Amino acid sequence: MSHWKRFPSFQPYVEIFNNDGFVYDPYEEDFIYMRWKEHFLVPDHRVNNIDGASFAGFYYICYQRSTNEIKGYYFFRHHTEWFQELTLKHVEQRSFGNFEMR
C-alpha cells in the first residue's frame, strides 16, 4: 500500500482499496492506476541483467486523463533507493508524420 500512498489522488481510496467490495471504474475517473512490469530489454530480449540497473521491480503508475501525464514510482525492495520517480508528459508534435501511399 505504501506504493499507492505516494499519489495524492489515491488518498481517498487508502482505507477502502483492499476491501472485497471495492470497485474503481477507470472509465469514469480522471486518474487511472496501474502496475507495470518490465519483462525484457529491447532490442535484445535475451539480455536479463545489466550491471548497475535492475528491472526486477515494478512501476506503480498513475495516468491523469485531464493533463495527459503519467507519474510513477519504480519499486524494487533490494535496491538502495526503494522508490525511483518517473514522470512522462505529452509534448504536442509540431510536425507532420511522413507516410506514402502506393
N, C-alpha and C positions, 0 to 999 in steps of 0.2 A: 504494500500500500504506500510505502514511502516514496515510490517512484511517481505515482499519480498525484500525490500531495504537492509536488513541485509545481503543478499547473494551477494558478489561481482560479481558473474557470472550473476546476474539478472540485473545489471546496464544498459546494452544496451536496455532493454525492459521497463524501468521505464516510459518513456514518451509515449509509444505506447500500453502498456499492456491492458488498458481499452478501446481501440478503437474497434468499432464494427467489423472492418475487420482484426483484429489481428489474425494471425494463428501461432501456435507454434507446430511443429511436433516433439514429443518426440522420435520418431523412428530415426530421423536424427541428433539429438543433443546429446552432451556429458552430459548435465545436464537435469534432469527431476524434475519438481517442482510439489509438491503435498501438499494437506492439509489433515491431518489425524484427526480423531475424535474418542476418546475412548467412548464406549457405556456402558461397564460394566467391572467389575473386575473379574479376574479368581482366584480361582476356583469357587467362589460363585457369580453368576451373579445377585443375589437378593440384594447384598450389593450396596447401592447407595451413601454412604457417609463414609468418613474416616476422623477423626479429624486430622487437620494439612495438609491434602492433598486435592487436587482438580483434578477432571477430567472434569470440566465444560468447559474448554477452548479447543483450537485447537493446533495441531502441524503443523507448517509450515516447510515443508521438502524439501531438495534438495538432490537428489541422483546423484552422479557423476559416470558415467559408467567407465571411464578410470582408476579411482582409487578404484572403488568398495566401496566408502564411502558414508555414509548418514549423513548429518548435518541438524540440525533443531532447531527450537525455539518453546517452548511451550508458548502460549499466553493466558492469562486469565485477563481480564480487572480489576477484583475485587481482584486481588492478589497483595501483597506488591511489588513483583518483577514481572512486567508485562511480561518480557521475561526470560525464563529459557532455557539454551542451551543444546542441545542433540547432541552427536557425536557417531556414530557407525562405526566401522572399521572391515573389513573382516579379520579374522585370519585363515590362512590356516590350515586345520585339519592335524595333524601329526599322525593320527591313522586311522585304518580301521573301518568302521561301522560293526557291528555284525548282521548277519542275518542267518536264517536257512531255507532250502528248504525241504519240505516234499513231 
